[in-house]
């Protein structure tokens, strides 16, 4: 069973150690003592917490879609030639890179600072875990 120290939880969630401690003190995030008497958060409890408290930017599009992975963000970079373009977006803490035609970039009006939605629909998703 995975356990995470307060500093690790903070790093994973992109918040300060103090924020994690406030969640613990408020009873929002369960904690227990490990064998060394350090406060740790159970991995399953942390997963449940992140799922319950996840907040995404509101989706500005009004389109119905079968894709469940929709990430709202800002375009941070567009590199285009006459045929293809590389578009980078920052969606919360996630950097998304998309390759598309330069024509699509022009039609969508994509430029640094543009609001956009990255829609990810894939049958091939690689999941990795750190070496132990």
C-alpha angles and dihedrals in degrees: 000000000000118000127187130204119228093259091051092050089050091051093048093049097039095239135113125272087245091058090053090049090052090052089050093048090049090052091241094118117040117228136181137180120263125215090280091052093249120140110253136173120226112242094231091050090049091050091051091047093051092048093050094045100039112126123187127190111265113269107246094198123091097206125123112229140174090219111102098188103080117155121187115210150130126278107242102177140013120190112181139170127182095289113017138032138196113217121192122197134185109217106180105300092342126097111210122192122195131184115210141146118288086233090061091050090053094046092049093045092232115179135142107294095027117134111235142160120233108212113196120194113165139154090201117064119160116213118194134182129204117260113260 
